[in-house]
Amino acid sequence: MSTDALLPVMALLIPIISVTVSLGALIVWIVVWYRRRKLEIDCRHKERMAAIEKGLELPPESLPQPEQMAPRSRYLLRGLIWLGVGLAITFGVHERFGTQTGSFGWIAVAVGAAYLIYYFVEERRAAVPKREAPASGSDQTPE
């Protein structure tokens, strides 16, 4: 078989294989995460049951929470991602196709800019110390 006959077949296989591998990887990740989480819960249960049998005092149960970014830094990350994707769509599509289709990228740029504005406003608000209000009935005036 010549390479010319294989070219259309390969062109069809590329998206099929990429979608199949991507979904397969996602399914494997979900299964591994679930099994690890179930093992952690089972181990914690066995440990607590052993402590009860020995008559030890149990600490309050708290489920371990995944480490998360600070809320403000999440907005910075989201803003930069939206801004970058929006600029890539806007200028990338315009350069590639030379049409106005890339104008839709400005929506993502606006969302990214809104996230960044919110991040900087919250940063300033967190940096400003709060003044205490005088007690009611007090003759003091704020300085």
C-alpha positions as CSV (number, residue, x, y, z in Angstrom):
1,M,0.0,0.0,0.0
2,S,1.3,3.4,-0.8
3,T,1.7,6.3,1.6
4,D,-0.8,8.3,-0.4
5,A,-3.6,5.8,0.4
6,L,-2.7,5.8,4.1
7,L,-2.8,9.5,4.5
8,P,-6.6,9.9,4.7
9,V,-6.8,6.9,7.1
10,M,-4.2,8.5,9.3
11,A,-6.0,11.8,9.2
12,L,-9.1,10.1,10.6
13,L,-7.2,8.1,13.2
14,I,-5.5,11.1,14.8
15,P,-8.7,12.6,16.4
16,I,-10.1,9.2,17.3
17,I,-6.9,8.2,19.1
18,S,-6.4,11.5,20.8
19,V,-10.0,11.5,22.2
20,T,-9.8,7.9,23.3
21,V,-6.4,8.3,25.1
22,S,-7.6,11.6,26.7
23,L,-10.8,10.0,28.0
24,G,-8.9,6.9,29.1
25,A,-6.4,8.9,31.1
26,L,-9.2,10.8,32.7
27,I,-11.0,7.6,33.7
28,V,-7.8,6.2,35.1
29,W,-7.1,9.3,37.1
30,I,-10.7,9.3,38.6
31,V,-10.4,5.6,39.5
32,V,-7.0,6.0,41.2
33,W,-8.2,9.1,43.1
34,Y,-11.3,7.3,44.3
35,R,-9.4,4.3,45.5
36,R,-6.9,6.4,47.3
37,R,-9.6,8.4,49.0
38,K,-11.5,5.2,50.0
39,L,-8.3,3.7,51.4
40,E,-7.7,6.8,53.5
41,I,-11.2,6.7,54.9
42,D,-10.9,2.9,55.7
43,C,-7.6,3.4,57.4
44,R,-8.9,6.2,59.5
45,H,-12.0,4.1,60.4
46,K,-9.8,1.1,61.5
47,E,-7.6,3.4,63.5
48,R,-10.6,5.0,65.3
49,M,-12.1,1.5,66.0
50,A,-8.8,0.3,67.5
51,A,-8.7,3.4,69.7
52,I,-12.3,2.8,70.9
53,E,-11.4,-0.9,71.7
54,K,-8.4,0.2,73.8
55,G,-10.5,2.9,75.6
56,L,-8.5,5.8,74.3
57,E,-10.1,9.2,73.9
58,L,-10.9,10.1,70.3
59,P,-10.0,13.4,68.8
60,P,-12.8,15.1,66.8
61,E,-13.0,13.7,63.4
62,S,-12.1,16.0,60.6
63,L,-11.8,15.0,57.0
64,P,-8.5,16.0,55.5
65,Q,-9.1,18.9,53.1
66,P,-6.9,19.2,50.0
67,E,-4.4,22.0,50.2
68,Q,-5.9,24.9,48.4
69,M,-4.6,28.2,47.2
70,A,-5.5,31.3,49.1
71,P,-8.8,32.7,47.7
72,R,-7.1,35.9,46.4
73,S,-4.4,34.1,44.5
74,R,-7.0,32.0,42.8
75,Y,-8.5,35.1,41.2
76,L,-5.0,36.1,40.0
77,L,-4.5,32.7,38.3
78,R,-8.0,32.8,36.7
79,G,-7.5,36.3,35.5
80,L,-4.2,35.6,33.9
81,I,-5.5,32.4,32.2
82,W,-8.6,34.1,30.8
83,L,-6.5,37.1,29.7
84,G,-4.0,34.8,28.0
85,V,-6.6,32.7,26.3
86,G,-8.6,35.7,25.1
87,L,-5.5,37.4,23.6
88,A,-4.5,34.1,22.0
89,I,-7.9,33.7,20.4
90,T,-8.2,37.3,19.4
91,F,-4.8,37.7,17.7
92,G,-4.2,34.0,16.8
93,V,-7.5,33.7,14.8
94,H,-7.0,37.1,13.2
95,E,-3.5,36.2,12.0
96,R,-4.5,32.7,10.9
97,F,-7.7,33.4,9.1
98,G,-7.7,37.2,8.6
99,T,-11.4,37.4,9.6
100,Q,-13.2,39.1,12.4
101,T,-13.9,35.7,14.1
102,G,-11.2,36.5,16.6
103,S,-13.3,39.3,18.0
104,F,-14.9,36.8,20.3
105,G,-11.6,36.5,22.1
106,W,-12.2,40.0,23.5
107,I,-15.0,38.4,25.7
108,A,-12.4,36.2,27.4
109,V,-10.0,39.2,27.7
110,A,-12.8,41.2,29.5
111,V,-13.4,38.3,31.9
112,G,-9.7,38.0,32.6
113,A,-9.4,41.8,33.2
114,A,-12.4,41.6,35.6
115,Y,-10.7,38.9,37.6
116,L,-7.5,40.8,37.7
117,I,-9.3,44.0,38.8
118,Y,-11.0,42.1,41.5
119,Y,-7.7,40.6,42.7
120,F,-6.0,44.0,43.0
121,V,-9.1,45.6,44.7
122,E,-9.2,42.8,47.2
123,E,-5.5,43.1,47.8
124,R,-5.8,46.7,48.6
125,R,-8.8,46.1,50.8
126,A,-6.9,43.4,52.8
127,A,-3.9,45.7,53.2
128,V,-5.9,48.6,54.7
129,P,-6.2,48.2,58.5
130,K,-9.8,48.5,59.8
131,R,-10.4,51.4,62.1
132,E,-12.5,50.7,65.2
133,A,-15.6,52.7,65.6
134,P,-16.0,54.5,68.9
135,A,-18.5,53.0,71.4
136,S,-22.0,54.5,71.2
137,G,-22.5,57.3,73.7
138,S,-18.9,58.2,73.5
139,D,-17.9,61.9,73.1
140,Q,-14.8,61.0,71.1
141,T,-14.6,62.0,67.5
142,P,-12.6,60.0,65.0
143,E,-9.3,61.6,64.1
